[in-house]
Amino acid sequence: MKNQLIQVAAAVPSLKVAQVEYNTAQIISMIREHAECGVIVFPELCITGYTCADLFGSDLLLNRAEEALFEIAEATEYLQGLTAVVGVPIRFENSLYNCAAMISSGEVQALIPKEFIPTYSEFYEGRWFASGKSLIGRTVMLQGKEIPIGIDLLGEDPETGAVLGAEICEDLWVPDKPGTHAAMAGANIIVNPSASDELIGKQEYRTQLVTQQSGACYCAYVYTSAGMDESSTDLVFSGHTIIAQNGSLLREEIFPERPYVLKAVVDLGRIMHDRRHQNTFEDSDNAWFRRVPVQIGAIGANTMNIEEMAETLRRYDYPVARNPFVPADDSERGIRCRKILRIQANGLATRVRATGINNLVIGISGGLDSTLALLVCAEAKKLVPAIHIIAYTMPNEGNTSGLTYGNANKLMKLLADEIYEVPIAEGVKLHLEQIGHAQEYQGEGDTAYENAQARMRTYILMDAANMRNGLVVGTGDLSELALGWCTYNGDHMSMYAVNASVPKTLVQYICRSYADTCGDDELRDVLISICDTPITPELTPSADGQIAQKTEEKIGKYDLNDFFLFYTLRYGFEPSKTAALAMRAYPELTKQEVITAAKRFFTRFFTQQFKRSCLPDGPKVGSVTLSPRGDWRMPSDAAWKIWLDDLDQ
């Protein structure tokens, strides 16, 4: 697979204001020490110091700064795969410009001037520097070399697909950000050498700016602000470093000990997938930007197999969540669960208002999915008091366990307005007899026996809804739809499917979160009991009243299936990359165990699309869903060979 994992770094060197030789030595030392990075970014005007003030009028200082720039470039000559970005003042024609210099392969490849020059409050940059807004398509002669200079420059590494753009400090704080135009022209990494003084509340706002810009531009964003060695005559600088990607904050540090380097690994594959997916992300600025060659190497080789990628992820301590649908933080997870339940309840309430049908008919099994669906009904009733919940439990003697049967009854009594029990054994036996099937379970593979029960239950619910002018609320979840672990025209069908975009790993957490916050001890106890019950459809004979059929023994662990589902749909990753990520997230599993699970997932995912092509309506709650009307359109007869072959590379 192609490796597009890039280690980026935000560096805060030790510094002495106006002592160019010292600053240069510090910068070179840090570049050499962290030469494994693809990109390393230093603060604004770091060669001289940002706070030189009227010393920027000194030709001596400016001459030394230009000489230092080439010393730094020379130090990168044999550093493969590295691009350094340093801040330097540059004279051009009749003005002085505050520039970000892109340095790679021993050369100064580009000089990008600051566009927005602050001259307000504590800032007086307009006293010394000109805006670079008019510099397009230009070059400057420095030390006998012609170097591109302008706001229209990007650095590009065709090997990794990295495209580097830059904006400087204040450029980030204006409405029409230069980094936005660079991103629209193809830059997938934006760097910002900055010198932002520290004030109360500014850190939080600055972090929001960087994170939001990385999200709006679908890019990696590396921000490095001047450190505490700048002059403290009137201001204090904090060395604030931030690395974000696609709207997510990866790492952040402030007031570090100098020298300091903040590192993170960014994934260009994720960035480019999101840009392709979000087709409103235009490339209208591409025509007027120039591209210069730079080296931005990936961590490890440019192409890797599954084991090599997994080992690289481990070596760089690349974070991969075991449950990507579920926030790891307890507080954030609780908030997420409550928000999802609110979306589900509002979707159902809207359907009730629109149809004028207030009777909600639902089947309760004592399992997780029907429990969540019943909670959604109860929450919807708070929004539409006229809602009347009619709950049915439909046990099959010999198959339904005492545990699930008891939990179903307790739950219905606590949350439903009307409760009915309709045993299905007699109806199923008659049906099987009529179609010439033995009345007993014939063992592994007897899907007619198993599915007859699921269809009988849906048959009962649909007719009961017709009898009461009701609406059947579906219970199936996203994971079951992805794997096709549902009976076609059985639990697969309803009149409104409230759980259709909620993955199994999250269903349990929503129910637990509700248990913790409902304020009803009796309801809490039954919800916890349901959460602790093994996942089962109970379509085969029980073992002395105990659960015999366990779903995860048939289709694999739901957490791993949800893992494959997330990275396949959310980022479009090839199976081999997803498998490598799984090996990182599940170190206890062998490569073969992961590949076996992945092959099972992709086989089921492709072969079961026909069940997803005719799904009932249901609310979208997250970025990954399978509605054929919105997020996932796929031919039901697509071949899956290349996906399995990719796992055998």
MIKOL-519655 format. One line per field, with one value per residue (C-alpha): residue number from 0; residue in one letter; z, y, x. Coordinates in steps of 0.02 Angstrom, whole numbers, plus 50000, padded with zeros to 5 digits. Example, Ala and Ser with C-alpha at 12.3 -4.5 7.8 and 13.67 -1.06 7.14 Angstrom:
% residues 2
nr <- c(0;1)
rest <- c(A;S)
zz <- c(50390;50357)
yy <- c(49775;49947)
xx <- c(50615;50684)
END
This chain:
% residues 649
nr <- c(0;1;2;3;4;5;6;7;8;9;10;11;12;13;14;15;16;17;18;19;20;21;22;23;24;25;26;27;28;29;30;31;32;33;34;35;36;37;38;39;40;41;42;43;44;45;46;47;48;49;50;51;52;53;54;55;56;57;58;59;60;61;62;63;64;65;66;67;68;69;70;71;72;73;74;75;76;77;78;79;80;81;82;83;84;85;86;87;88;89;90;91;92;93;94;95;96;97;98;99;100;101;102;103;104;105;106;107;108;109;110;111;112;113;114;115;116;117;118;119;120;121;122;123;124;125;126;127;128;129;130;131;132;133;134;135;136;137;138;139;140;141;142;143;144;145;146;147;148;149;150;151;152;153;154;155;156;157;158;159;160;161;162;163;164;165;166;167;168;169;170;171;172;173;174;175;176;177;178;179;180;181;182;183;184;185;186;187;188;189;190;191;192;193;194;195;196;197;198;199;200;201;202;203;204;205;206;207;208;209;210;211;212;213;214;215;216;217;218;219;220;221;222;223;224;225;226;227;228;229;230;231;232;233;234;235;236;237;238;239;240;241;242;243;244;245;246;247;248;249;250;251;252;253;254;255;256;257;258;259;260;261;262;263;264;265;266;267;268;269;270;271;272;273;274;275;276;277;278;279;280;281;282;283;284;285;286;287;288;289;290;291;292;293;294;295;296;297;298;299;300;301;302;303;304;305;306;307;308;309;310;311;312;313;314;315;316;317;318;319;320;321;322;323;324;325;326;327;328;329;330;331;332;333;334;335;336;337;338;339;340;341;342;343;344;345;346;347;348;349;350;351;352;353;354;355;356;357;358;359;360;361;362;363;364;365;366;367;368;369;370;371;372;373;374;375;376;377;378;379;380;381;382;383;384;385;386;387;388;389;390;391;392;393;394;395;396;397;398;399;400;401;402;403;404;405;406;407;408;409;410;411;412;413;414;415;416;417;418;419;420;421;422;423;424;425;426;427;428;429;430;431;432;433;434;435;436;437;438;439;440;441;442;443;444;445;446;447;448;449;450;451;452;453;454;455;456;457;458;459;460;461;462;463;464;465;466;467;468;469;470;471;472;473;474;475;476;477;478;479;480;481;482;483;484;485;486;487;488;489;490;491;492;493;494;495;496;497;498;499;500;501;502;503;504;505;506;507;508;509;510;511;512;513;514;515;516;517;518;519;520;521;522;523;524;525;526;527;528;529;530;531;532;533;534;535;536;537;538;539;540;541;542;543;544;545;546;547;548;549;550;551;552;553;554;555;556;557;558;559;560;561;562;563;564;565;566;567;568;569;570;571;572;573;574;575;576;577;578;579;580;581;582;583;584;585;586;587;588;589;590;591;592;593;594;595;596;597;598;599;600;601;602;603;604;605;606;607;608;609;610;611;612;613;614;615;616;617;618;619;620;621;622;623;624;625;626;627;628;629;630;631;632;633;634;635;636;637;638;639;640;641;642;643;644;645;646;647;648)
rest <- c(M;K;N;Q;L;I;Q;V;A;A;A;V;P;S;L;K;V;A;Q;V;E;Y;N;T;A;Q;I;I;S;M;I;R;E;H;A;E;C;G;V;I;V;F;P;E;L;C;I;T;G;Y;T;C;A;D;L;F;G;S;D;L;L;L;N;R;A;E;E;A;L;F;E;I;A;E;A;T;E;Y;L;Q;G;L;T;A;V;V;G;V;P;I;R;F;E;N;S;L;Y;N;C;A;A;M;I;S;S;G;E;V;Q;A;L;I;P;K;E;F;I;P;T;Y;S;E;F;Y;E;G;R;W;F;A;S;G;K;S;L;I;G;R;T;V;M;L;Q;G;K;E;I;P;I;G;I;D;L;L;G;E;D;P;E;T;G;A;V;L;G;A;E;I;C;E;D;L;W;V;P;D;K;P;G;T;H;A;A;M;A;G;A;N;I;I;V;N;P;S;A;S;D;E;L;I;G;K;Q;E;Y;R;T;Q;L;V;T;Q;Q;S;G;A;C;Y;C;A;Y;V;Y;T;S;A;G;M;D;E;S;S;T;D;L;V;F;S;G;H;T;I;I;A;Q;N;G;S;L;L;R;E;E;I;F;P;E;R;P;Y;V;L;K;A;V;V;D;L;G;R;I;M;H;D;R;R;H;Q;N;T;F;E;D;S;D;N;A;W;F;R;R;V;P;V;Q;I;G;A;I;G;A;N;T;M;N;I;E;E;M;A;E;T;L;R;R;Y;D;Y;P;V;A;R;N;P;F;V;P;A;D;D;S;E;R;G;I;R;C;R;K;I;L;R;I;Q;A;N;G;L;A;T;R;V;R;A;T;G;I;N;N;L;V;I;G;I;S;G;G;L;D;S;T;L;A;L;L;V;C;A;E;A;K;K;L;V;P;A;I;H;I;I;A;Y;T;M;P;N;E;G;N;T;S;G;L;T;Y;G;N;A;N;K;L;M;K;L;L;A;D;E;I;Y;E;V;P;I;A;E;G;V;K;L;H;L;E;Q;I;G;H;A;Q;E;Y;Q;G;E;G;D;T;A;Y;E;N;A;Q;A;R;M;R;T;Y;I;L;M;D;A;A;N;M;R;N;G;L;V;V;G;T;G;D;L;S;E;L;A;L;G;W;C;T;Y;N;G;D;H;M;S;M;Y;A;V;N;A;S;V;P;K;T;L;V;Q;Y;I;C;R;S;Y;A;D;T;C;G;D;D;E;L;R;D;V;L;I;S;I;C;D;T;P;I;T;P;E;L;T;P;S;A;D;G;Q;I;A;Q;K;T;E;E;K;I;G;K;Y;D;L;N;D;F;F;L;F;Y;T;L;R;Y;G;F;E;P;S;K;T;A;A;L;A;M;R;A;Y;P;E;L;T;K;Q;E;V;I;T;A;A;K;R;F;F;T;R;F;F;T;Q;Q;F;K;R;S;C;L;P;D;G;P;K;V;G;S;V;T;L;S;P;R;G;D;W;R;M;P;S;D;A;A;W;K;I;W;L;D;D;L;D;Q)
zz <- c(50000;49974;50133;50159;50344;50371;50534;50554;50688;50767;50836;50964;50972;51102;51036;51065;50989;50844;50872;50704;50723;50885;50816;50658;50755;50860;50707;50618;50773;50790;50605;50615;50777;50704;50526;50523;50508;50341;50388;50530;50560;50656;50721;50627;50596;50700;50616;50686;50819;50796;50921;50835;50804;50720;50705;50551;50469;50489;50331;50441;50522;50356;50271;50412;50403;50216;50240;50383;50272;50154;50298;50356;50178;50160;50320;50240;50084;50138;50243;50135;50149;50253;50221;50349;50358;50442;50466;50389;50335;50148;50050;49878;49764;49874;50022;50165;50178;50324;50241;50272;50183;50122;50130;50060;49978;50021;49933;49976;49868;49900;49996;50045;50112;50245;50170;50318;50414;50585;50642;50788;50978;51020;50839;50733;50589;50458;50522;50447;50330;50171;50127;50003;49922;49757;49743;49616;49490;49549;49590;49694;49679;49843;49863;49675;49665;49589;49712;49685;49797;49812;49890;49746;49798;49855;49892;49818;49845;49707;49796;49948;49873;50005;49951;50069;50088;50211;50296;50430;50599;50564;50399;50504;50597;50446;50356;50187;50244;50124;50186;50119;49944;49960;50012;49868;49753;49820;49981;50104;50238;50292;50403;50504;50574;50700;50837;50938;51108;51255;51333;51443;51334;51180;51190;51179;51036;50942;50960;50894;50744;50698;50724;50628;50485;50472;50463;50338;50225;50251;50288;50416;50502;50593;50697;50786;50886;50950;51116;51282;51227;51126;51205;51354;51344;51325;51278;51330;51201;51245;51113;51080;50962;50884;50762;50694;50553;50471;50617;50754;50875;50873;50993;51080;51198;51275;51377;51343;51397;51251;51136;51109;50966;50958;50838;50766;50622;50496;50366;50193;50143;50263;50204;50019;50046;50136;49996;49863;49966;50002;49821;49867;49906;49747;49666;49583;49641;49562;49401;49474;49601;49562;49631;49681;49720;49902;49995;50122;50163;50239;50400;50336;50155;50026;50001;50138;50170;50315;50442;50396;50413;50580;50646;50586;50674;50832;50822;50802;50936;50811;50906;50837;50937;50964;50950;50825;50843;51032;51118;51243;51368;51488;51489;51300;51276;51388;51292;51125;51183;51241;51078;50974;51075;51053;50863;50858;50966;50865;50703;50768;50841;50673;50584;50710;50686;50497;50485;50628;50685;50873;50909;50906;50892;50941;50973;51129;51139;51293;51182;51157;50994;51043;51211;51127;51009;51158;51244;51084;51088;51270;51232;51080;51193;51295;51135;51076;51230;51120;51077;51139;51151;51116;51155;51107;51166;51055;51139;51056;51182;51187;51102;51207;51365;51536;51552;51395;51423;51599;51547;51404;51521;51652;51521;51441;51608;51645;51476;51373;51383;51327;51341;51244;51239;51081;51082;50906;50924;50861;50712;50661;50671;50564;50437;50428;50407;50268;50168;50196;50323;50479;50634;50726;50703;50579;50644;50574;50415;50441;50395;50351;50533;50602;50483;50498;50677;50631;50492;50603;50730;50596;50524;50695;50723;50551;50571;50749;50685;50550;50679;50794;50660;50721;50657;50677;50751;50685;50800;50686;50698;50577;50613;50574;50411;50363;50391;50330;50501;50486;50409;50243;50267;50448;50576;50420;50391;50486;50459;50538;50584;50728;50752;50569;50583;50760;50765;50887;50989;51021;51055;51216;51275;51241;51346;51485;51481;51495;51642;51732;51709;51710;51898;51911;52004;51934;51755;51784;51845;51696;51572;51650;51644;51459;51424;51509;51411;51266;51096;51022;50900;50996;50839;50888;51037;51203;51314;51467;51463;51437;51283;51156;50998;51015;50869;50885;50871;50697;50624;50731;50867;50838;50893;50756;50626;50673;50658;50478;50440;50505;50407;50249;50241;50331;50243;50098;50154;50063;50166;50192;50274;50381;50433;50482;50586;50667;50713;50797;50889;50936;50976;51056;50886;50760;50581;50523;50647;50585;50402;50431;50518;50380;50242;50333;50350;50168;50103;50205;50169;49981;49974;50086;49996;49928;50104;50118;49949;50016;50194;50280;50328;50482;50554;50514;50676;50625;50478;50437;50382;50248;50189;50002;49987;50055;50106;50024;49849;49795;49666;49749;49632;49644;49648;49801;49737;49733;49915;49970;49857;49939;50105;50027;49963)
yy <- c(50000;50180;50260;50437;50454;50609;50662;50850;50954;51126;51185;51320;51352;51444;51621;51782;51936;52003;51874;51787;51671;51596;51578;51495;51368;51326;51303;51193;51087;51056;51015;50885;50812;50791;50748;50602;50727;50766;50947;51051;51228;51365;51531;51692;51788;51658;51692;51868;51864;51941;52083;52168;52322;52465;52352;52284;52444;52386;52320;52227;52127;52094;52041;51919;51851;51815;51730;51626;51570;51487;51412;51328;51270;51196;51096;51007;50950;50768;50758;50656;50681;50841;51015;51152;51314;51461;51645;51774;51958;51978;52136;52142;52291;52440;52348;52228;52072;51956;51786;51601;51512;51333;51242;51068;50966;51098;51238;51383;51328;51467;51628;51662;51838;51884;51964;52046;52163;52209;52388;52398;52383;52310;52275;52394;52283;52411;52519;52395;52272;52283;52169;52032;52039;52104;51976;51848;51758;51844;51790;51871;51859;51811;51757;51737;51622;51658;51607;51609;51736;51769;51723;51602;51466;51287;51154;50983;50807;50695;50536;50557;50677;50808;50987;51123;51296;51435;51583;51689;51737;51875;51791;51664;51796;51879;51825;51791;51681;51648;51468;51443;51489;51378;51233;51265;51259;51087;51115;50975;51036;51218;51288;51448;51524;51646;51769;51788;51866;51788;51867;51799;51696;51706;51527;51454;51568;51533;51345;51362;51462;51330;51184;51264;51313;51133;51078;51208;51174;50984;50991;50963;51126;51156;51314;51374;51535;51629;51571;51654;51714;51857;52029;52055;52245;52253;52078;51897;51758;51580;51463;51401;51252;51171;51027;50992;50890;50898;50991;50883;50945;50818;50898;51063;51138;51309;51386;51237;51226;51279;51203;51110;51010;50956;50811;50721;50601;50662;50554;50629;50484;50545;50724;50684;50567;50704;50827;50708;50666;50847;50895;51077;51091;51182;51198;51365;51440;51306;51400;51544;51450;51395;51233;51207;51039;50992;50830;50782;50601;50478;50387;50231;50172;50249;50080;49952;49787;49761;49706;49847;49976;49905;49907;50086;50141;50057;50133;50309;50280;50327;50333;50218;50201;50025;50090;50235;50264;50282;50427;50364;50504;50463;50638;50660;50487;50531;50692;50599;50468;50597;50693;50537;50491;50668;50657;50489;50550;50709;50610;50495;50641;50730;50574;50561;50743;50729;50572;50608;50429;50433;50247;50174;49984;49903;49727;49702;49554;49597;49635;49796;49857;49845;49922;50075;50089;50087;50222;50325;50303;50359;50513;50554;50548;50689;50792;50734;50690;50614;50469;50302;50161;49987;49856;49672;49533;49380;49233;49065;48925;48829;48967;49123;49119;49162;49307;49400;49361;49431;49587;49619;49614;49725;49853;49859;49884;50032;50120;50063;50118;49950;49779;49622;49449;49349;49180;49134;48948;48888;49007;48965;48778;48793;48898;48778;48632;48721;48750;48572;48607;48504;48588;48562;48652;48554;48619;48734;48820;48797;48976;48938;48887;49038;49168;49106;49170;49342;49360;49300;49435;49571;49500;49517;49694;49754;49685;49750;49921;49913;49861;50008;50137;50127;50147;50004;50066;49971;49909;49851;49943;50001;49856;49727;49814;49821;49634;49585;49507;49533;49434;49506;49571;49518;49627;49709;49800;49931;50095;50202;50132;50236;50138;50123;50231;50184;50052;49908;49966;50130;50055;49979;50142;50241;50117;50123;50312;50317;50196;50310;50467;50409;50430;50271;50128;49995;50054;50069;49889;49815;49921;49864;49684;49701;49782;49636;49503;49417;49479;49348;49335;49181;49092;48921;48810;48873;48766;48723;48896;48981;49077;48957;49062;49201;49320;49359;49175;49179;49345;49397;49527;49680;49799;49734;49735;49913;49957;49894;49979;50148;50157;50084;50206;50359;50368;50246;50157;50002;49842;49821;49991;49960;49791;49876;50002;49859;49773;49935;49954;49769;49716;49556;49493;49410;49469;49314;49342;49520;49469;49328;49448;49578;49451;49397;49577;49626;49467;49498;49684;49657;49509;49589;49756;49701;49714;49893;49946;49946;50010;50102;50283;50322;50469;50494;50523;50513;50530;50344;50276;50161;50240;50207;50377;50475;50412;50243;50195;50030;49898;49742;49631;49716;49600;49604;49508;49654;49696;49519;49514;49674;49582;49444;49561)
xx <- c(50000;50054;50118;50056;50093;50200;50282;50270;50354;50333;50500;50536;50725;50826;50851;50947;50869;50975;51113;51097;51246;51177;51002;51065;51165;51013;50903;51030;51055;50868;50849;50987;50920;50746;50793;50670;50527;50448;50414;50488;50423;50511;50438;50414;50576;50668;50837;50843;50709;50536;50564;50712;50601;50699;50851;50761;50822;51003;51085;51209;51070;50983;51145;51182;51005;51019;51187;51115;50971;51094;51193;51034;50996;51170;51143;50994;51089;51104;50946;50829;50641;50648;50580;50616;50518;50605;50559;50675;50670;50703;50741;50660;50659;50613;50536;50571;50464;50428;50450;50431;50573;50548;50714;50744;50884;51014;50921;50808;50662;50537;50508;50328;50295;50170;50014;49928;50042;49969;49987;49867;49876;50046;50094;50197;50251;50197;50341;50466;50380;50277;50133;50174;50002;50070;50210;50151;50259;50419;50596;50733;50923;51004;51184;51196;51043;50875;50739;50550;50464;50279;50113;50081;50205;50180;50309;50271;50339;50267;50324;50212;50085;50125;50093;50153;50078;50118;50038;50120;50045;49917;49870;49775;49674;49592;49431;49514;49658;49804;49808;49631;49687;49840;49729;49610;49760;49808;49908;49868;49990;49983;50120;50117;50277;50207;50250;50091;50111;50021;49867;49728;49610;49719;49783;49609;49558;49720;49694;49516;49578;49706;49590;49447;49562;49624;49442;49383;49533;49539;49724;49858;49904;50069;50078;50236;50243;50395;50464;50501;50673;50598;50613;50499;50507;50318;50262;50280;50287;50241;50311;50134;50140;49987;49963;49789;49714;49543;49466;49542;49676;49817;49942;49973;50102;50131;50274;50389;50571;50681;50730;50568;50493;50311;50283;50133;50100;49971;49885;49874;49761;49626;49646;49632;49483;49388;49425;49363;49209;49166;49140;49106;49292;49345;49515;49482;49647;49755;49791;49890;49997;50174;50245;50425;50506;50533;50562;50429;50461;50340;50380;50464;50457;50341;50257;50228;50143;50023;50154;50273;50136;50078;50256;50282;50123;50183;50357;50290;50158;50022;49856;49720;49560;49494;49317;49319;49132;49147;49238;49367;49336;49193;49123;49132;49056;48909;48879;48889;48765;48640;48655;48625;48472;48407;48428;48340;48196;48173;48173;48037;47938;47944;47879;47736;47688;47697;47590;47472;47501;47528;47528;47704;47712;47875;47938;48044;48164;48264;48415;48512;48436;48253;48298;48374;48226;48106;48209;48195;48006;48001;48106;47999;47846;47922;47921;47749;47645;47509;47624;47557;47686;47619;47751;47749;47859;47852;47940;47967;47959;48122;48222;48191;48296;48228;48351;48298;48114;48120;48214;48093;47943;48025;48074;47902;47816;47928;47919;47768;47586;47518;47601;47561;47637;47611;47699;47753;47790;47622;47618;47796;47764;47607;47699;47846;47727;47634;47793;47853;47989;48018;47949;48113;48278;48383;48550;48684;48625;48439;48400;48219;48186;48279;48209;48030;48034;48101;47973;47833;47874;47876;47714;47632;47696;47641;47465;47453;47502;47369;47241;47284;47326;47504;47681;47805;47969;48120;48257;48400;48567;48703;48822;48688;48649;48833;48852;48679;48646;48459;48316;48260;48084;48094;48184;48256;48091;47991;47899;48036;48207;48271;48434;48483;48640;48694;48834;48823;48972;48882;48710;48774;48852;48693;48593;48723;48727;48538;48547;48670;48565;48383;48361;48256;48342;48225;48251;48437;48451;48360;48460;48625;48566;48525;48694;48782;48685;48775;48715;48598;48451;48387;48329;48395;48350;48417;48526;48421;48344;48513;48571;48647;48659;48788;48802;48987;49031;48955;49005;49153;49171;49066;49204;49319;49180;49136;49321;49326;49161;49221;49384;49307;49162;49231;49399;49388;49547;49604;49581;49768;49785;49632;49706;49869;49773;49678;49842;49894;49727;49716;49896;49833;49776;49893;49905;49812;49671;49649;49653;49529;49411;49434;49397;49240;49185;49215;49133;48977;48978;48976;48857;48726;48707;48537;48467;48527;48457;48279;48298;48155;48176;48280;48380;48563;48661;48844;48965;48953;48785;48717;48555;48532;48450;48597;48767;48793;48743;48818;48770;48701;48801;48972;49124;49235;49387;49508;49466;49509;49663;49726;49730;49838;49973)
END
